Amino acid sequence: MLPKHIAIIMDGNGRWAQLRGRPRTFGHIKGARVAKKIITACAQQGIENLTLYAFSSENWLRPVSEVSFLMTLLRRYLKKEAANLVKENIQFTVIGEIEKLPSDVIEAIQFVKKSTEQNTGMKLTFAISYGSRNEILDAVKKIAAKVKFQEMDIQQINEDVFSKHLQTKDTPDPDLIIRTSGENRLSNFLMWQAAYSEFYFTDILWPDFTEQDLNLALIDFQKR
Ligand code: FPP
């Protein structure tokens, strides 16, 4: 059986570039190209939901030049790919603290969301400026406010109600989480949603990750 939702922590761009004596940005450029390929591959395989960790809330702590380069890549991806996503029948959405992004990136996100909202194929979610603890805290605040204003009773709070207050409310939990580059951690990614996920860790650095590697992860998933 295919996973209905794959979530990927695309890690290792910086190390990939450093191994080649190139700046980290070089790794991010290659990483963005790989992301595009894997998005298409997942859509063609019939995966219903794909979530990519494109920029974590911790990534804001990186040098300003690297952050601004990642924003440029994102901007470029959104401008260039909007038409392709429509053609591939992919629905695009985002999770994360989008309001912290530069205003033109926010506009580009809104544009791609709007352009692809009628699509019926794979749902592609970019986690941008995303941190799971923060998402959980926001859900707690929303629920606490409802209780305070007597729109909800404490007894009504259960797992389902809680899930409905997360940014991922319209997407099923991931059944497969892939992390590249030999790091075996979740790093503040979809912590609530990963309660029953299968994990697939590989030493391959993200810029070297191919469609064949995706297939290996899918075969491994099917064996479990
Ligand atoms: C990890 O590499 C990657 C990121 C910081 C985020 C992922 C970003 C991309 C793949 C490029 C942008 C993507 C799109 C689709 C526009 P790292 O820098 O943490 O690598 P390291 O652990 O080797 O330092």
Residues whose N, C-alpha, C, O or C-beta is under 5 A from the ligand:
A	BS01	FPP	M10 D11 G12 N13 G14 R15 W16 H28 G31 A32 A35 Y53 A54 F55 L73 L74 Y77
